[in-house]
Amino acid sequence: MTASIASDTTQAAQWFHALSDETRLEIIQLLSGGERCVCDLTDALDAAQSRLSFHLKTLRDAGIVRDRRVGRWIYYSLNRDTLIEIENLVTTYKPSARVARLDACCG
C-alpha cells in the first residue's frame, strides 16, 4: 500500500469514526442550519456539557466542525470543505454500473 493510499485510508477511518455516533450525527444536523453556540447545542440535545464537549472534540479532530471563540462563548459550524471531501470519498466507493462478476474465479 502506498503512503498516499494509507494516508487517505487513515483520514477516511477518522471521518467514519466521527460519523458513527448518533449524538455526533445530531450535532451535524443541528449545525447544518448554521453556526450554533455550544450552549444552544447543549439545550437542543439535552446533553451534559462534558458529554457534548467530548463529541464536539471528536468532530473537530476529524475536521468536520470548526469552532471560534467570542469572549467566553464557543461557536461551532460545519467545515464545508471536509464535507465535500467526504462526499467525494463516498462517491469513489460507489460501485460502477458495470461491476464484473467474480463467480468464475472460485470455481
Secondary structure, 3 states (H helix, E strand, C coil): CCHHHHHHHHHHHHHHHHCCCHHHHHHHHHHCCCCEEHHHHHHHHCCCHHHHHHHHHHHHHCCCEEEEEECCEEEEEECHHHHHHHHHHHHHHCCCCCCCCCHHHHC
